[in-house]
């Protein structure tokens, strides 16, 4: 029951957020011309994830219908947050950009987890992964890269799509503000109403 609810919340938030994200915050930001819906992007790339080994298989994602761009973005985020990838070439620069602000993993503060409290879905990322999210948003990353980071950090899978889309609606400045204390960040999504974030 809870998994179905999380997937439903993800789909609703993702659909709403992608409409809101269609007008970029920065005038120079490039909007994907990919006609695939955000939910389909998430489903396609997540088809390549083996949670038991924490490995992303680009060939499995291609077979599920993912585009090469989505696979590249997802893989960079997934590897930057501690996962591994096969059957995909990931430019080290893309991974380094997402890891750049994260610092030493031993210095991470906070937790990585997800839960549901009442009608609210919650995602918590430690300070290192919060910095990766800020770097990804600041670099204009799309849903696939954010889903990669979230999935590798927490293993939440499909729910990561809804959270990633919510992050795009919250915006880089607000997410950076929530992460500024260096204690990690919590993202909260209700069935209705805007998503929000706070320091852990």
Biotite code that builds the C-alpha atoms (Angstrom):
import biotite.structure as struc

atoms = struc.array([
    struc.Atom([0.000, 0.000, 0.000], chain_id="A", res_id=1, res_name="UNK", atom_name="CA", element="C"),
    struc.Atom([2.732, 2.465, 0.979], chain_id="A", res_id=2, res_name="UNK", atom_name="CA", element="C"),
    struc.Atom([4.784, 1.679, -2.159], chain_id="A", res_id=3, res_name="UNK", atom_name="CA", element="C"),
    struc.Atom([1.757, 2.337, -4.372], chain_id="A", res_id=4, res_name="UNK", atom_name="CA", element="C"),
    struc.Atom([1.102, 5.614, -2.518], chain_id="A", res_id=5, res_name="UNK", atom_name="CA", element="C"),
    struc.Atom([4.693, 6.733, -2.969], chain_id="A", res_id=6, res_name="UNK", atom_name="CA", element="C"),
    struc.Atom([4.533, 5.901, -6.674], chain_id="A", res_id=7, res_name="UNK", atom_name="CA", element="C"),
    struc.Atom([1.250, 7.834, -7.004], chain_id="A", res_id=8, res_name="UNK", atom_name="CA", element="C"),
    struc.Atom([2.688, 10.837, -5.195], chain_id="A", res_id=9, res_name="UNK", atom_name="CA", element="C"),
    struc.Atom([5.759, 10.624, -7.384], chain_id="A", res_id=10, res_name="UNK", atom_name="CA", element="C"),
    struc.Atom([3.736, 10.593, -10.571], chain_id="A", res_id=11, res_name="UNK", atom_name="CA", element="C"),
    struc.Atom([1.545, 13.531, -9.533], chain_id="A", res_id=12, res_name="UNK", atom_name="CA", element="C"),
    struc.Atom([4.435, 15.631, -8.257], chain_id="A", res_id=13, res_name="UNK", atom_name="CA", element="C"),
    struc.Atom([6.569, 14.754, -11.247], chain_id="A", res_id=14, res_name="UNK", atom_name="CA", element="C"),
    struc.Atom([3.878, 15.664, -13.768], chain_id="A", res_id=15, res_name="UNK", atom_name="CA", element="C"),
    struc.Atom([3.087, 18.933, -12.000], chain_id="A", res_id=16, res_name="UNK", atom_name="CA", element="C"),
    struc.Atom([6.711, 19.831, -11.506], chain_id="A", res_id=17, res_name="UNK", atom_name="CA", element="C"),
    struc.Atom([7.691, 19.175, -15.095], chain_id="A", res_id=18, res_name="UNK", atom_name="CA", element="C"),
    struc.Atom([5.014, 21.602, -16.221], chain_id="A", res_id=19, res_name="UNK", atom_name="CA", element="C"),
    struc.Atom([6.376, 24.195, -13.786], chain_id="A", res_id=20, res_name="UNK", atom_name="CA", element="C"),
    struc.Atom([9.952, 23.441, -14.793], chain_id="A", res_id=21, res_name="UNK", atom_name="CA", element="C"),
    struc.Atom([9.204, 23.971, -18.480], chain_id="A", res_id=22, res_name="UNK", atom_name="CA", element="C"),
    struc.Atom([9.967, 27.683, -18.046], chain_id="A", res_id=23, res_name="UNK", atom_name="CA", element="C"),
    struc.Atom([13.632, 27.709, -16.982], chain_id="A", res_id=24, res_name="UNK", atom_name="CA", element="C"),
    struc.Atom([14.709, 29.822, -14.016], chain_id="A", res_id=25, res_name="UNK", atom_name="CA", element="C"),
    struc.Atom([17.785, 30.981, -15.911], chain_id="A", res_id=26, res_name="UNK", atom_name="CA", element="C"),
    struc.Atom([17.280, 32.486, -19.343], chain_id="A", res_id=27, res_name="UNK", atom_name="CA", element="C"),
    struc.Atom([20.317, 30.602, -20.658], chain_id="A", res_id=28, res_name="UNK", atom_name="CA", element="C"),
    struc.Atom([19.121, 27.235, -19.380], chain_id="A", res_id=29, res_name="UNK", atom_name="CA", element="C"),
    struc.Atom([18.488, 24.600, -22.015], chain_id="A", res_id=30, res_name="UNK", atom_name="CA", element="C"),
    struc.Atom([15.165, 22.778, -21.884], chain_id="A", res_id=31, res_name="UNK", atom_name="CA", element="C"),
    struc.Atom([15.166, 19.228, -23.209], chain_id="A", res_id=32, res_name="UNK", atom_name="CA", element="C"),
    struc.Atom([13.232, 18.683, -26.402], chain_id="A", res_id=33, res_name="UNK", atom_name="CA", element="C"),
    struc.Atom([12.741, 15.045, -25.476], chain_id="A", res_id=34, res_name="UNK", atom_name="CA", element="C"),
    struc.Atom([9.053, 14.215, -25.851], chain_id="A", res_id=35, res_name="UNK", atom_name="CA", element="C"),
    struc.Atom([9.210, 11.432, -23.243], chain_id="A", res_id=36, res_name="UNK", atom_name="CA", element="C"),
    struc.Atom([7.359, 12.306, -20.045], chain_id="A", res_id=37, res_name="UNK", atom_name="CA", element="C"),
    struc.Atom([9.289, 12.707, -16.810], chain_id="A", res_id=38, res_name="UNK", atom_name="CA", element="C"),
    struc.Atom([7.684, 9.619, -15.299], chain_id="A", res_id=39, res_name="UNK", atom_name="CA", element="C"),
    struc.Atom([8.714, 7.547, -18.313], chain_id="A", res_id=40, res_name="UNK", atom_name="CA", element="C"),
    struc.Atom([12.290, 8.844, -18.035], chain_id="A", res_id=41, res_name="UNK", atom_name="CA", element="C"),
    struc.Atom([12.399, 7.713, -14.405], chain_id="A", res_id=42, res_name="UNK", atom_name="CA", element="C"),
    struc.Atom([10.904, 4.300, -15.193], chain_id="A", res_id=43, res_name="UNK", atom_name="CA", element="C"),
    struc.Atom([13.295, 3.739, -18.112], chain_id="A", res_id=44, res_name="UNK", atom_name="CA", element="C"),
    struc.Atom([16.488, 4.606, -16.237], chain_id="A", res_id=45, res_name="UNK", atom_name="CA", element="C"),
    struc.Atom([15.449, 2.796, -13.061], chain_id="A", res_id=46, res_name="UNK", atom_name="CA", element="C"),
    struc.Atom([14.977, -0.382, -15.109], chain_id="A", res_id=47, res_name="UNK", atom_name="CA", element="C"),
    struc.Atom([18.764, -0.485, -15.245], chain_id="A", res_id=48, res_name="UNK", atom_name="CA", element="C"),
    struc.Atom([19.292, -0.361, -11.467], chain_id="A", res_id=49, res_name="UNK", atom_name="CA", element="C"),
    struc.Atom([20.100, -3.495, -9.481], chain_id="A", res_id=50, res_name="UNK", atom_name="CA", element="C"),
    struc.Atom([19.534, -2.430, -5.857], chain_id="A", res_id=51, res_name="UNK", atom_name="CA", element="C"),
    struc.Atom([21.142, -5.588, -4.457], chain_id="A", res_id=52, res_name="UNK", atom_name="CA", element="C"),
    struc.Atom([24.506, -4.734, -6.030], chain_id="A", res_id=53, res_name="UNK", atom_name="CA", element="C"),
    struc.Atom([23.941, -0.955, -6.250], chain_id="A", res_id=54, res_name="UNK", atom_name="CA", element="C"),
    struc.Atom([24.857, -1.100, -9.931], chain_id="A", res_id=55, res_name="UNK", atom_name="CA", element="C"),
    struc.Atom([23.326, 0.729, -12.890], chain_id="A", res_id=56, res_name="UNK", atom_name="CA", element="C"),
    struc.Atom([23.366, -1.125, -16.232], chain_id="A", res_id=57, res_name="UNK", atom_name="CA", element="C"),
    struc.Atom([23.119, 1.270, -19.174], chain_id="A", res_id=58, res_name="UNK", atom_name="CA", element="C"),
    struc.Atom([22.242, -1.562, -21.581], chain_id="A", res_id=59, res_name="UNK", atom_name="CA", element="C"),
    struc.Atom([19.227, -2.569, -19.467], chain_id="A", res_id=60, res_name="UNK", atom_name="CA", element="C"),
    struc.Atom([18.057, 1.043, -19.372], chain_id="A", res_id=61, res_name="UNK", atom_name="CA", element="C"),
    struc.Atom([18.420, 1.316, -23.179], chain_id="A", res_id=62, res_name="UNK", atom_name="CA", element="C"),
    struc.Atom([16.406, -1.891, -23.574], chain_id="A", res_id=63, res_name="UNK", atom_name="CA", element="C"),
    struc.Atom([13.692, -0.342, -21.369], chain_id="A", res_id=64, res_name="UNK", atom_name="CA", element="C"),
    struc.Atom([13.504, 2.701, -23.665], chain_id="A", res_id=65, res_name="UNK", atom_name="CA", element="C"),
    struc.Atom([15.801, 5.269, -22.005], chain_id="A", res_id=66, res_name="UNK", atom_name="CA", element="C"),
    struc.Atom([17.604, 7.771, -24.204], chain_id="A", res_id=67, res_name="UNK", atom_name="CA", element="C"),
    struc.Atom([21.388, 7.980, -24.204], chain_id="A", res_id=68, res_name="UNK", atom_name="CA", element="C"),
    struc.Atom([21.237, 11.495, -22.695], chain_id="A", res_id=69, res_name="UNK", atom_name="CA", element="C"),
    struc.Atom([19.073, 10.304, -19.791], chain_id="A", res_id=70, res_name="UNK", atom_name="CA", element="C"),
    struc.Atom([21.364, 7.318, -19.235], chain_id="A", res_id=71, res_name="UNK", atom_name="CA", element="C"),
    struc.Atom([24.459, 9.530, -19.202], chain_id="A", res_id=72, res_name="UNK", atom_name="CA", element="C"),
    struc.Atom([22.913, 12.014, -16.748], chain_id="A", res_id=73, res_name="UNK", atom_name="CA", element="C"),
    struc.Atom([21.524, 9.305, -14.466], chain_id="A", res_id=74, res_name="UNK", atom_name="CA", element="C"),
    struc.Atom([24.801, 7.357, -14.460], chain_id="A", res_id=75, res_name="UNK", atom_name="CA", element="C"),
    struc.Atom([26.825, 10.455, -13.537], chain_id="A", res_id=76, res_name="UNK", atom_name="CA", element="C"),
    struc.Atom([24.519, 11.183, -10.604], chain_id="A", res_id=77, res_name="UNK", atom_name="CA", element="C"),
    struc.Atom([24.395, 7.535, -9.550], chain_id="A", res_id=78, res_name="UNK", atom_name="CA", element="C"),
    struc.Atom([28.182, 7.128, -9.547], chain_id="A", res_id=79, res_name="UNK", atom_name="CA", element="C"),
    struc.Atom([28.743, 10.506, -7.861], chain_id="A", res_id=80, res_name="UNK", atom_name="CA", element="C"),
    struc.Atom([26.548, 9.383, -4.955], chain_id="A", res_id=81, res_name="UNK", atom_name="CA", element="C"),
    struc.Atom([28.358, 6.081, -4.478], chain_id="A", res_id=82, res_name="UNK", atom_name="CA", element="C"),
    struc.Atom([26.814, 3.649, -6.957], chain_id="A", res_id=83, res_name="UNK", atom_name="CA", element="C"),
    struc.Atom([28.583, 1.921, -9.835], chain_id="A", res_id=84, res_name="UNK", atom_name="CA", element="C"),
    struc.Atom([27.709, 1.665, -13.520], chain_id="A", res_id=85, res_name="UNK", atom_name="CA", element="C"),
    struc.Atom([28.282, -0.755, -16.375], chain_id="A", res_id=86, res_name="UNK", atom_name="CA", element="C"),
    struc.Atom([27.630, -0.553, -20.111], chain_id="A", res_id=87, res_name="UNK", atom_name="CA", element="C"),
    struc.Atom([27.798, 3.241, -20.112], chain_id="A", res_id=88, res_name="UNK", atom_name="CA", element="C"),
    struc.Atom([30.681, 5.654, -20.643], chain_id="A", res_id=89, res_name="UNK", atom_name="CA", element="C"),
    struc.Atom([30.561, 8.390, -18.010], chain_id="A", res_id=90, res_name="UNK", atom_name="CA", element="C"),
    struc.Atom([32.799, 11.413, -18.500], chain_id="A", res_id=91, res_name="UNK", atom_name="CA", element="C"),
    struc.Atom([34.853, 11.802, -15.316], chain_id="A", res_id=92, res_name="UNK", atom_name="CA", element="C"),
    struc.Atom([34.234, 15.553, -15.551], chain_id="A", res_id=93, res_name="UNK", atom_name="CA", element="C"),
    struc.Atom([30.476, 14.995, -15.134], chain_id="A", res_id=94, res_name="UNK", atom_name="CA", element="C"),
    struc.Atom([31.008, 12.876, -12.006], chain_id="A", res_id=95, res_name="UNK", atom_name="CA", element="C"),
    struc.Atom([33.596, 15.303, -10.618], chain_id="A", res_id=96, res_name="UNK", atom_name="CA", element="C"),
    struc.Atom([31.211, 18.247, -11.043], chain_id="A", res_id=97, res_name="UNK", atom_name="CA", element="C"),
    struc.Atom([28.637, 16.462, -8.898], chain_id="A", res_id=98, res_name="UNK", atom_name="CA", element="C"),
    struc.Atom([31.206, 15.282, -6.353], chain_id="A", res_id=99, res_name="UNK", atom_name="CA", element="C"),
    struc.Atom([33.096, 18.585, -6.260], chain_id="A", res_id=100, res_name="UNK", atom_name="CA", element="C"),
    struc.Atom([31.307, 20.211, -3.329], chain_id="A", res_id=101, res_name="UNK", atom_name="CA", element="C"),
    struc.Atom([30.637, 17.007, -1.439], chain_id="A", res_id=102, res_name="UNK", atom_name="CA", element="C"),
    struc.Atom([33.915, 16.732, 0.427], chain_id="A", res_id=103, res_name="UNK", atom_name="CA", element="C"),
    struc.Atom([35.276, 13.691, 2.223], chain_id="A", res_id=104, res_name="UNK", atom_name="CA", element="C"),
    struc.Atom([32.625, 11.052, 2.898], chain_id="A", res_id=105, res_name="UNK", atom_name="CA", element="C"),
    struc.Atom([33.907, 10.717, 6.474], chain_id="A", res_id=106, res_name="UNK", atom_name="CA", element="C"),
    struc.Atom([32.960, 14.338, 7.049], chain_id="A", res_id=107, res_name="UNK", atom_name="CA", element="C"),
    struc.Atom([29.325, 13.876, 5.969], chain_id="A", res_id=108, res_name="UNK", atom_name="CA", element="C"),
    struc.Atom([26.724, 14.945, 8.487], chain_id="A", res_id=109, res_name="UNK", atom_name="CA", element="C"),
    struc.Atom([23.096, 13.789, 8.605], chain_id="A", res_id=110, res_name="UNK", atom_name="CA", element="C"),
    struc.Atom([21.415, 10.684, 7.227], chain_id="A", res_id=111, res_name="UNK", atom_name="CA", element="C"),
    struc.Atom([20.271, 9.221, 3.928], chain_id="A", res_id=112, res_name="UNK", atom_name="CA", element="C"),
    struc.Atom([16.771, 7.763, 4.138], chain_id="A", res_id=113, res_name="UNK", atom_name="CA", element="C"),
    struc.Atom([13.172, 8.071, 3.017], chain_id="A", res_id=114, res_name="UNK", atom_name="CA", element="C"),
    struc.Atom([9.864, 7.559, 4.789], chain_id="A", res_id=115, res_name="UNK", atom_name="CA", element="C"),
    struc.Atom([6.196, 8.455, 4.771], chain_id="A", res_id=116, res_name="UNK", atom_name="CA", element="C"),
    struc.Atom([4.546, 10.244, 7.668], chain_id="A", res_id=117, res_name="UNK", atom_name="CA", element="C"),
    struc.Atom([0.808, 10.605, 7.238], chain_id="A", res_id=118, res_name="UNK", atom_name="CA", element="C"),
    struc.Atom([0.208, 12.183, 3.837], chain_id="A", res_id=119, res_name="UNK", atom_name="CA", element="C"),
    struc.Atom([3.775, 13.407, 3.483], chain_id="A", res_id=120, res_name="UNK", atom_name="CA", element="C"),
    struc.Atom([6.686, 11.746, 1.685], chain_id="A", res_id=121, res_name="UNK", atom_name="CA", element="C"),
    struc.Atom([10.069, 12.626, 3.193], chain_id="A", res_id=122, res_name="UNK", atom_name="CA", element="C"),
    struc.Atom([13.558, 12.228, 1.800], chain_id="A", res_id=123, res_name="UNK", atom_name="CA", element="C"),
    struc.Atom([16.673, 12.916, 3.861], chain_id="A", res_id=124, res_name="UNK", atom_name="CA", element="C"),
    struc.Atom([20.132, 13.366, 2.370], chain_id="A", res_id=125, res_name="UNK", atom_name="CA", element="C"),
    struc.Atom([23.348, 13.782, 4.337], chain_id="A", res_id=126, res_name="UNK", atom_name="CA", element="C"),
    struc.Atom([25.446, 16.908, 3.846], chain_id="A", res_id=127, res_name="UNK", atom_name="CA", element="C"),
    struc.Atom([27.598, 15.337, 1.109], chain_id="A", res_id=128, res_name="UNK", atom_name="CA", element="C"),
    struc.Atom([24.594, 14.263, -0.982], chain_id="A", res_id=129, res_name="UNK", atom_name="CA", element="C"),
    struc.Atom([22.834, 17.558, -0.274], chain_id="A", res_id=130, res_name="UNK", atom_name="CA", element="C"),
    struc.Atom([25.883, 19.330, -1.734], chain_id="A", res_id=131, res_name="UNK", atom_name="CA", element="C"),
    struc.Atom([25.739, 17.024, -4.758], chain_id="A", res_id=132, res_name="UNK", atom_name="CA", element="C"),
    struc.Atom([22.095, 18.007, -5.278], chain_id="A", res_id=133, res_name="UNK", atom_name="CA", element="C"),
    struc.Atom([22.975, 21.713, -4.996], chain_id="A", res_id=134, res_name="UNK", atom_name="CA", element="C"),
    struc.Atom([25.833, 21.251, -7.491], chain_id="A", res_id=135, res_name="UNK", atom_name="CA", element="C"),
    struc.Atom([23.555, 19.352, -9.884], chain_id="A", res_id=136, res_name="UNK", atom_name="CA", element="C"),
    struc.Atom([20.829, 21.993, -9.696], chain_id="A", res_id=137, res_name="UNK", atom_name="CA", element="C"),
    struc.Atom([23.357, 24.799, -10.084], chain_id="A", res_id=138, res_name="UNK", atom_name="CA", element="C"),
    struc.Atom([24.790, 23.089, -13.141], chain_id="A", res_id=139, res_name="UNK", atom_name="CA", element="C"),
    struc.Atom([21.372, 22.813, -14.768], chain_id="A", res_id=140, res_name="UNK", atom_name="CA", element="C"),
    struc.Atom([21.026, 19.047, -14.259], chain_id="A", res_id=141, res_name="UNK", atom_name="CA", element="C"),
    struc.Atom([17.776, 17.445, -15.301], chain_id="A", res_id=142, res_name="UNK", atom_name="CA", element="C"),
    struc.Atom([15.532, 14.929, -13.592], chain_id="A", res_id=143, res_name="UNK", atom_name="CA", element="C"),
    struc.Atom([17.682, 11.937, -14.609], chain_id="A", res_id=144, res_name="UNK", atom_name="CA", element="C"),
    struc.Atom([20.835, 13.201, -12.844], chain_id="A", res_id=145, res_name="UNK", atom_name="CA", element="C"),
    struc.Atom([18.900, 14.097, -9.682], chain_id="A", res_id=146, res_name="UNK", atom_name="CA", element="C"),
    struc.Atom([17.183, 10.693, -9.682], chain_id="A", res_id=147, res_name="UNK", atom_name="CA", element="C"),
    struc.Atom([20.611, 9.061, -9.998], chain_id="A", res_id=148, res_name="UNK", atom_name="CA", element="C"),
    struc.Atom([21.930, 10.851, -6.920], chain_id="A", res_id=149, res_name="UNK", atom_name="CA", element="C"),
    struc.Atom([18.798, 10.185, -4.860], chain_id="A", res_id=150, res_name="UNK", atom_name="CA", element="C"),
    struc.Atom([18.541, 6.515, -5.877], chain_id="A", res_id=151, res_name="UNK", atom_name="CA", element="C"),
    struc.Atom([22.198, 5.756, -5.120], chain_id="A", res_id=152, res_name="UNK", atom_name="CA", element="C"),
    struc.Atom([22.027, 7.559, -1.767], chain_id="A", res_id=153, res_name="UNK", atom_name="CA", element="C"),
    struc.Atom([18.728, 6.143, -0.496], chain_id="A", res_id=154, res_name="UNK", atom_name="CA", element="C"),
    struc.Atom([17.615, 3.285, -2.747], chain_id="A", res_id=155, res_name="UNK", atom_name="CA", element="C"),
    struc.Atom([14.082, 4.728, -2.990], chain_id="A", res_id=156, res_name="UNK", atom_name="CA", element="C"),
    struc.Atom([13.768, 4.021, -6.709], chain_id="A", res_id=157, res_name="UNK", atom_name="CA", element="C"),
    struc.Atom([10.533, 5.299, -8.266], chain_id="A", res_id=158, res_name="UNK", atom_name="CA", element="C"),
    struc.Atom([9.864, 7.784, -5.481], chain_id="A", res_id=159, res_name="UNK", atom_name="CA", element="C"),
    struc.Atom([13.095, 9.516, -6.455], chain_id="A", res_id=160, res_name="UNK", atom_name="CA", element="C"),
    struc.Atom([11.372, 10.836, -9.568], chain_id="A", res_id=161, res_name="UNK", atom_name="CA", element="C"),
    struc.Atom([8.796, 12.755, -7.584], chain_id="A", res_id=162, res_name="UNK", atom_name="CA", element="C"),
    struc.Atom([11.410, 14.157, -5.235], chain_id="A", res_id=163, res_name="UNK", atom_name="CA", element="C"),
    struc.Atom([13.690, 15.139, -8.142], chain_id="A", res_id=164, res_name="UNK", atom_name="CA", element="C"),
    struc.Atom([10.845, 16.966, -9.855], chain_id="A", res_id=165, res_name="UNK", atom_name="CA", element="C"),
    struc.Atom([9.957, 18.670, -6.577], chain_id="A", res_id=166, res_name="UNK", atom_name="CA", element="C"),
    struc.Atom([13.586, 19.835, -6.287], chain_id="A", res_id=167, res_name="UNK", atom_name="CA", element="C"),
    struc.Atom([13.302, 21.500, -9.675], chain_id="A", res_id=168, res_name="UNK", atom_name="CA", element="C"),
    struc.Atom([10.247, 23.443, -8.480], chain_id="A", res_id=169, res_name="UNK", atom_name="CA", element="C"),
    struc.Atom([11.890, 24.438, -5.185], chain_id="A", res_id=170, res_name="UNK", atom_name="CA", element="C"),
    struc.Atom([14.870, 25.895, -7.051], chain_id="A", res_id=171, res_name="UNK", atom_name="CA", element="C"),
    struc.Atom([18.619, 26.008, -6.558], chain_id="A", res_id=172, res_name="UNK", atom_name="CA", element="C"),
    struc.Atom([18.710, 28.985, -4.184], chain_id="A", res_id=173, res_name="UNK", atom_name="CA", element="C"),
    struc.Atom([16.136, 27.530, -1.774], chain_id="A", res_id=174, res_name="UNK", atom_name="CA", element="C"),
    struc.Atom([17.781, 24.092, -1.763], chain_id="A", res_id=175, res_name="UNK", atom_name="CA", element="C"),
    struc.Atom([21.203, 25.682, -1.166], chain_id="A", res_id=176, res_name="UNK", atom_name="CA", element="C"),
    struc.Atom([19.726, 27.685, 1.724], chain_id="A", res_id=177, res_name="UNK", atom_name="CA", element="C"),
    struc.Atom([18.264, 24.507, 3.269], chain_id="A", res_id=178, res_name="UNK", atom_name="CA", element="C"),
    struc.Atom([21.668, 22.794, 2.965], chain_id="A", res_id=179, res_name="UNK", atom_name="CA", element="C"),
    struc.Atom([23.697, 25.754, 4.258], chain_id="A", res_id=180, res_name="UNK", atom_name="CA", element="C"),
    struc.Atom([23.989, 24.503, 7.856], chain_id="A", res_id=181, res_name="UNK", atom_name="CA", element="C"),
    struc.Atom([25.995, 21.488, 6.711], chain_id="A", res_id=182, res_name="UNK", atom_name="CA", element="C"),
    struc.Atom([23.836, 19.003, 8.648], chain_id="A", res_id=183, res_name="UNK", atom_name="CA", element="C"),
    struc.Atom([22.103, 17.455, 5.638], chain_id="A", res_id=184, res_name="UNK", atom_name="CA", element="C"),
    struc.Atom([18.721, 18.282, 4.197], chain_id="A", res_id=185, res_name="UNK", atom_name="CA", element="C"),
    struc.Atom([15.158, 17.002, 4.316], chain_id="A", res_id=186, res_name="UNK", atom_name="CA", element="C"),
    struc.Atom([12.747, 17.257, 1.383], chain_id="A", res_id=187, res_name="UNK", atom_name="CA", element="C"),
    struc.Atom([9.033, 17.004, 2.060], chain_id="A", res_id=188, res_name="UNK", atom_name="CA", element="C"),
    struc.Atom([6.270, 16.431, -0.478], chain_id="A", res_id=189, res_name="UNK", atom_name="CA", element="C"),
    struc.Atom([2.540, 16.458, 0.292], chain_id="A", res_id=190, res_name="UNK", atom_name="CA", element="C"),
    struc.Atom([-0.191, 15.075, -1.939], chain_id="A", res_id=191, res_name="UNK", atom_name="CA", element="C"),
    struc.Atom([-1.392, 18.674, -2.341], chain_id="A", res_id=192, res_name="UNK", atom_name="CA", element="C"),
    struc.Atom([0.533, 21.881, -1.784], chain_id="A", res_id=193, res_name="UNK", atom_name="CA", element="C"),
    struc.Atom([4.071, 22.891, -2.672], chain_id="A", res_id=194, res_name="UNK", atom_name="CA", element="C"),
    struc.Atom([7.121, 20.784, -1.745], chain_id="A", res_id=195, res_name="UNK", atom_name="CA", element="C"),
    struc.Atom([9.623, 22.248, 0.691], chain_id="A", res_id=196, res_name="UNK", atom_name="CA", element="C"),
    struc.Atom([12.995, 21.579, 2.258], chain_id="A", res_id=197, res_name="UNK", atom_name="CA", element="C"),
    struc.Atom([14.654, 22.135, 5.627], chain_id="A", res_id=198, res_name="UNK", atom_name="CA", element="C"),
    struc.Atom([17.965, 21.428, 7.304], chain_id="A", res_id=199, res_name="UNK", atom_name="CA", element="C"),
    struc.Atom([18.159, 18.105, 9.169], chain_id="A", res_id=200, res_name="UNK", atom_name="CA", element="C"),
])
